[in-house]
């Protein structure tokens, strides 16, 4: 378990964020951590799961981000999956 600072944004938001996560946090947890700074503040909440994209690939919700190849200061994008 190691601290993993990430550059992040939430789809529809205007701000880039620096979010501290753990490398063993799942993509679902990382999405919630990003959303905590944005959803209900600058982006309206929706009844849809939150997903995380890294280098164009949507990460499986249960996969730890460290195992998915996400490294320190990599950029990730969180978004509502309304499919």
Buried (B, 14 or more C-beta within 10 A) or exposed (E): EEEBEBBBBBEEBEEEBEBEBBBEBBBBBBBBBBBEBBBEEEBEEEEEEBBBBBEEEEBBBEBBBBEBEBEEEBEBBBBBEEE
